[in-house]
């Protein structure tokens, strides 16, 4: 037996046979034309009465119902790809444990304070890996929607993109909890319940922000590779200028704006301020300033006037030689050098949420302008059922010209163009 598809290709490629004329002269074409005339005549004087106020809506279901069903559907799709979910959780656990035990039990020295801040900084570096996981999956979902659901008017584009943003949030929350548990306790141990809760909120917020940022970038981009390049560049800018690698006072004047617009400035500030607030500083032997007082005076007597105005601590006030002076007393003084304050913790928490809301709103708007509105402009207009009769009864001008040209010069171009009405 012959393959039906190959057989049809061979038949259609026959240059010596005008299949369009064959169809036009066939009894089947006449029967279809007669049936179309009958339907038009039958429905010509029929009045349509529709009392449903939603009968003219673009979609059969209201937006809330679309969003609910679409969200449930995307959750089911995520559940059926456990490799993606497990990879996300594995990243959180592995990164949290690696960072937590790399800075395990950070002490109260100046280096210990720096270790705590750098541990927070290292947690933020998994940001790009998170968004690189999200974007390819979104591209796959978007491709399916744009070639299947959107042309068939199954549901709105707004329901599609909002559902894909919502479905990531529970998984990001759980990943944030895993990172918090694996990173926080090894570094600073058990603190007050208020601090533990706030650090947990900051951790969850960071992962939700990563998800919103990923959708913000990929919404208008053609593919995940392009969006990934843009994401890496933007993340590098926010990471470099967040106040950890270089304090804001040491930044060049032109780049100070990056410190202020970087969301990681406020996230790192909130985390560090909460974890280190009120922590006493005990300088190590390599971090203290050693000097000798004048003969006949103790270190405390010699430094008494200076200590009333200075922020540091004299470790051996009774000694008469080798005075050891630590430049800081509490970690808040250390944090002030990077513009971090414990009193700004809730302000920083709220500002990061402002970035999340902005990213979600921007993702929806960008998808509309670059994927929906541009698609409407490029989409050719259709005449609906009114043109169906014309397609069957007469040859379109372009096809007729192609057919006439093929008869003159013997080229198969006209034959190929004439096959479309037969398919219809």
N, C-alpha and C positions, 0 to 999 in steps of 0.2 A: 504493500500500500504506500501511496505517496503522501508526503507531509502536506497538509492542507495549506499551510502558510507559504511553502515553496511553490505549490501549485498556483496559488493566487498571484504570487509575484511573477511567475512565468506567463500567466495569462495577461496580466496587466502590462507586461513589457512587450506584448505583441504590437509591433509598429504598423503592421498591415491591417489592423482592425481598429475601427473607430468605436470604442465602447460607449462613448457618450451618445452617439447617434443610435447605436443599438438599443441603449436604454430608452431614449426618447421615442423610438418607434416600437417599443415592446408593449405587449398587452398589460403587463404589470404597471408600467408608468401611466397608462390610460386609466387603469382601475384606481390607482392612487389619486389621480387628478379628479376623477369622478367623485371619490369619497371625500376629498377636501372641499369640493364644491357643495356637496350635500351637507357637510358639517357647517360650512359658512352660511348656507341658506337656512339651516335649521336654527342656528344661534343668532341670526341677524336681528330679529325682533324681540329677543328674550331680554327682559329687564332683570338686572341683578340686584337683589335686595339683601344687604348684609348689615345687621344691626350691631355687630361686634365692633366696638371702637378701636380694637387692636388689629383689625383685619388688614389694615394697610401697613403694619409694622414690618420692618426689615427682617426680623427674626420671629419664629413661632413662639418662643418663650421669653418672658421678661428677663432683664439683665441679672437680677438676683438669682433666679433659677439657673441661668446659664453659668454664672460664677460658681454656684454650689456644685452643680454636676461636673463642671470642668475641673474644679479643685479635687473632687473625689476621684475623678479619672486619673489626674496626674499623680495623686498619692498612690493609686494602684500601679501605675507605671513605675514609680520609684521602688515600690515594694517588689516588683518583678526583676529589678536589677540590683540584687544585693551586693554585687561587686563594687558598685559605686558607693553605696552606703558604708560598707565595711572599709573601703579605702579611706573614706572621710574620717571614720572613727579611729582607724589605725594611725592616720596622720596625727590626729589630736593626742592620742596616747603616747605614741613614740616621741613626738616633739616635746610634749609636756615632761615626760620622764627624762629625756636627754637634757633638756634645759634645767630642769629642777635639780638633778643630781650633778650637773656640771657646776652649779653654784650652790651646792648643798651646804645648808647651815651657815649662811653668811653671817659673820661675826659683827661686832660693833665698832670695828676699826674703820678708818676712812676707806680702805680698800673694800671692806665688807659693804659699806654704803654704796660704793660704786658697783659692786657685784650685783646688788639687788636691782639697781637701775638697769644694768646691762642685761640681766635676766629678763626684765620686762621688754627691753629692746629686742632681745632675741625671739621672744614670743611673737612680736609684731612681724618678724621676717617670714613667718609661714603664710603671710597674707597672700602673696602671689601664687603659692601652691594651691591655696584654697580656691581662688578665682579661676585658676587654670583647670580645676576639676569641674567647676560649674559651667563654664562657657561652652565646651563642646556638647554637653548634654542639652543645653538650651538650643543650640543651633540645630540639633537633630529634631527636637520638638517643633521648632519654628518651621523647618522645612516640611515636615508632615502636615502642619496646620495650613501652610500657605498653598500647598498643592492639593489638599484634600478637603479640609473642613471649611476654609474661608470661601473657596469658589462655590461650594454647595450651600453656603449660608447656614451651616450647622450651629455656629455660635459666634459671638462678637470677638473681635481682636482684643478688646479691652478685657473680656473674661479670660482669654488665653494668656495674656502676659501677666495679669494680676494673679491668676492661679499658679503660674510658674514661679512667681516671686513668693507667694504664700507657702508653697510646698517645701521650699528650702528652709524656712524658718525653724520648724521643729527639729530638724536634723542639725542645724547650726547651733541651736540652743543646747542640745545634748552634747555636741562636740565641745562647746564652750565649757560645759560642766566637767567633762573629762580632762580638758587642759587645765582647768582651775585646780582640780584635785591632784593632778600629777605634777604640777609646777609650783603651786603656791606653798603647800606645806613643807616640801623639802627645802625651800629657800629660806622662809622666815618662821616656820613652825606654826604653832597654834596661837592665834591672837584673839582679841575680843570678838564676840559674836557679831557686833556691828561691822567691824572691819572685814571679817570673813564674808559676810553677806554682801557688802559693797564691792569687794574684789570679785565675787562671783557675778554680780550684775555687770561689772566692767568687762569681765571675760566673755559673758554671753553677748553683750553689746558689740564687742569687737567682731565676733563671728557673724552676727547679723549684718554688721556694716560690710563685711567682706562679701556677703551674698548680694546685698543691694548694689554695691559697687560693681560687681561682676555683671549684673543685669543692666546697669546703667551703661556700661561699655559695650556690651554685646548687642544691645537692642538695635542699634543702627549699623553695626558692622556687618560686612558680608560673610565673614567666617571667623572661627575662633583664633586662627593664627594671627590675623591682623589685629584683632582685639587684644590678644596676648601681648603683642609688641607694645601697643599703647599702654596697656596695664602695667607692664614692667617699667616703662619710662616714668609714668605718673607715680607709681609706688616708690621708685627710687628717689624722686624729688621729695615726697612726703617723709620718707625715712631719713634722708640726709639732714633735713632742716627741722627735725622735730625737737631739737634742744638737747639731745643726749650726746651725739658725737661732737657737737660744738654748742656752747652756751649762746643764748641770743645776743648777749652783749658783745660776743666775739665775732658775730656774723658781719659780713660786709653790709653796708647800708642798703645796697640794692636788693639783697636777698632776704632782708628781714621780713618782707611780705610773705615769703614762703613759710617762715616759722609761724606766722599768724593764721595762714589759711590751711595749714596741714592739719588734718583731723588727728593724726598721731600725736601732735603736740599736746592736745587736750586729753587723749586717752592715756598716754604715758604719764602725763602730769597727774591725772586722777589716780592711777594705779600706784605710782611712786609715793605720792603724798599720803595716801591711805596706809600703805605698807610700812612707811618709815617714820610717820609722825610721832614725835615725843621719844624717839629711841635715843638713849644716851650713847655718846661717842666715846670710845676708849682707844686712843691712838696707840698703834704698835710702836715698838722701839725704833723702827725705821721711819716713822711718820712724825715723831716729836722733834721739837727744837731743843737742843742741849746747850747749856751755857753755865757759867759759874758766877755766883753773886759776889759783891765786894766782900773783902775780909771783915769778919765779925757780924755778918748778916746772914739770915736764913733766906732760902728761896722765897718763902712767903712774905717776909718783910721787904725784900727787894722788889717783888712784883706786886705789892699791895695796891699801889696807885694805878698801875697799868691794868690790873684785873677788874677794877671798877668800871672801866670803859670797854675792855676787850671781850670778845665772845668765847675765848678759849678757856682751858682748864690747866691749872698747875698740878701735876701729878704727885710731886714730893715737896710740899711747902715747908717741911721741917728740915730738909737737907741743907747743908752748907756748901755743897758743891754738886756739879752735874745736875743742875735743875732741868727738869723735863716738862716742857710746855706743849700742850696739844692745842691746835688752833681752833678747834670746835668743841662745843659742849653737847649739843643735840643735833639729830639728823636734819631737823628743819633748817638749820643754818647751812648745812651742806646742800639741801634742795634749793634754797633761795638763790644759789649761784646759777641754777638752770631755770629760774623763774617759776618754780613749782611751790605751791602752797597748799597745805591741808585744808584751809578754809575754802579753796576753790573746787573741792572734790565734786560737789553736786552740780556746780556750774559746768564743769568739764563733762560730767555725765550727760547733762542736758544738751550740750553743744554737739556731742557725737551723735545723739539722736536727731538733731537737726540735720546733720550730714546724711543720715540714713533716710530721713523723709525726703530730702532733696534728691537723693539718688533714685528713689522709687518714682517720684514725680517726673524726674528727667527721663527715666527709662520708658515710661508710658508715652511721654511727649515725643521722644526721639523715635520710638517705634512707629508712632502715627505719622510723623513727617517724612521718615525715610523708607518705611515699609508699607504703609497703608495709603497715604495721600499720593505718593509718587506712583504707586501701583494703579490708583484710580486714573491718574493722568495718562498713563501708558496704555491702559486697557481700551481696546476698540469698542465702540458702541455697538449694541446689538438691537435689531429691530423686533425681536421676539417672534411671536407666532404670526404676525402680519406678513413677515417675509418668507414664511415657509412655503406658501403657495407659489411665490415667485421663483424660489429655488427649484421647484419641481417643474413648473410650467415653461419657464424660459431660461435661456442661457445668459449668465451675467456678461456685461460688456467686455470685461477683461478676459474672460474665458473664450468668448467668441472671437476676440482679436487673436488670442493665442492659437485657437483652432484654425482660423483663416490663414495665419502665418505658417502653421505647420503644413497645411495643404499646398501652400505655394512653394516652400523650400524643402519639404520632406523631413523636417526635424521632428523629433518626438516630443518637443516641449508642449505642444498643444494637447497631445494625448494625455500627458501626465496631469495637466491642469483639469482635463475633462473628467477625471475619475472622481472628484469630490461629490458631485450630485449623485452619482451612483451609490456611493457609500451612504449618503443621507437616505 
